[in-house]
Amino acid sequence: MDFGAPPEPDVAGEALSHRAVLYMQNVQSVDDAVATVVHESSHVTQMARRIEVPHAPTQMNEYLAFRREALYSLGRRPSLAERLELMHKVRRLYPSLPSGGLKGH
Ligand SMILES: [Zn+2]
């Protein structure tokens, strides 16, 4: 947990090579904190498995992280429609990242 200023105004968390950082100034609730840790833990796992390059995530890396976050938030596996919405959300949030193979146009 980092109680200082986050690196960017809206960032609540960040995955470094072997740990996740939670920027507490941008965390609104305990649920938000846990969801952020779950999201960032996906990035850490992907980096450990060499599916994600540190500081160079793809849209697919973000999709996988949001999908893991949805498992926590929904308490179940997201439906096909919810997973498609996650793909669209990732494209909206990260238009400049390489796709990394993310489909669902
Ligand atoms: Zn992410």
Boltz pocket constraint, residues with backbone or C-beta under 6 A from the ligand:
constraints:
  - pocket:
      binder: B
      contacts: [[A, 39], [A, 43], [A, 61], [A, 62], [A, 65]]
      max_distance: 6.0
